[in-house]
Amino acid sequence: MALTDNAPPVLRQISVRAVMDVLLHAGPTSRAELSKITGLSKQTMSEVIRTLEEGGWVREKGVTSGRIGRTAITYEVNGDAGYAVGIDMGATTTRIVLGNIVGSVVGEIDYPSDRRGGYHLIDQTEAMLAKMLADLGIARELVLATAIATPGVVDPATGALSMAPNLVDIAGIDIGRTLSERLGYPVVLENDVNAAVIGESWLGCAIAIDTVAFISLGTGIGLGVLQDGKLMRGASGAAGEISYMPFGADPYAEDSLERGALECAIAAQGISDLYAHSGGPTNTSVRDILSLAEKNDPLAIEVVGKVSDIAALLVVSVNAIVDPKTVVLGGSIGRHPLIVERVRQGIGKASRRAIDVKASVLGGRATLLGALAIGLNHVHNLLFSPQTLPEQRRLPPLPL
């Protein structure tokens, strides 16, 4: 059903893309209105609509009345014609979401990740996706692309994953190619924080903002940046590995060289260690420390203040390098209201620039929905864009 089969000339593909963009964002629209919005001639519009109808991507929606009593057929994207999958593959939990080509979420599941890792994790993902599709009554042939978000760095040359110590025996495996060969359609792999910034830009607190930074603070830390609507990746795909910024802790210490000085200071284990070294009980969880701080416990307040001041320096550093319109704080620690408030205070002490800092509104679903957005973009480009001119396309908001 792909329009890329026996693809028409590039100009026709550009016309198809223009029409699909309108239908995806504006909803049911008549041919006359489509011609007016896109600037395409009536003849070209008729040919484009016919092509899309024959492919099953567009269908008649209804009839609308014109200004002088005439009626016109309106057209809409056929959401049931194809689907994309987003997967948030974590060390402890994996989440899968299925969305149709309009962007509507059709189904969502989560399950404990296979702790044996490696190919066991890939086998499990394949099996759980198959079960999900069967339960929903959707043929696998209708799934056109899958995007997997995972911790670590994706090598742009080999597709192999590295710097993901919590995923056992996964290093060196090209997860995308392996699953693509099994499933029979494209599978793309993306860093989880990169996916999160896309999720917030699509459906979260940074909608329609083209330059935004997402800082994740949790078990680990990470940075995802959209610059003019495109992900900042770096030469080796490792852009955003802020764990290794040389402040917050002794950058020359063995643990800092292994995990990163900044992660040692403001990730979950570092916060727990700081609380213990400051006189608190050992192995106190960050959740408990934050709860104590909300109850005005002096030691917890002191620890949260120190951590937030370091995180504020991180925000100031990111702002100086990237100059985002908005900085989103996410992750289980970063989005906590007390952390967000204290980070804002710390920024005021460390910078005279006004920096817009927001808490993630998608929470733990930012990465999952970002993965779905990546999958949908891949599908839209595959189906409706000239293959010589692929691009990052803004997705419409979820249908009401």
Secondary structure, DSSP 8 states (H G I E B T S, - for coil): --TTTT---HHHHHHHHHHHHHHHHH-SEEHHHHHHHH---HHHHHHHHHHHHHHTSEEEEEEEE-TTS-EEEEEEE-GGG-EEEEEEE-SSEEEEEEEETT--EEEEEEEE--TT-HHHHHHHHHHHHHHHHHHHT--GGGEEEEEEEESSEE-TTT--EES-TTSTT-TT--HHHHHHHHHTS-EEEEEHHHHHHHHHHHHSTTTT-SSEEEEEESSSEEEEEEETTEE---TTS-TT-GGG-S-SS-TTSHHHHHH-HHHHHHSHHHHHHHHHHTTS-TT--HHHHHHHHHTT-HHHHHHHHHHHHHHHHHHHHHHHHH--SEEEEEHHHHTSHHHHHHHHHHHHHH-SS---EEE-SSGGGHHHHHHHHHHHHHHHHHHHS-TTS-----------
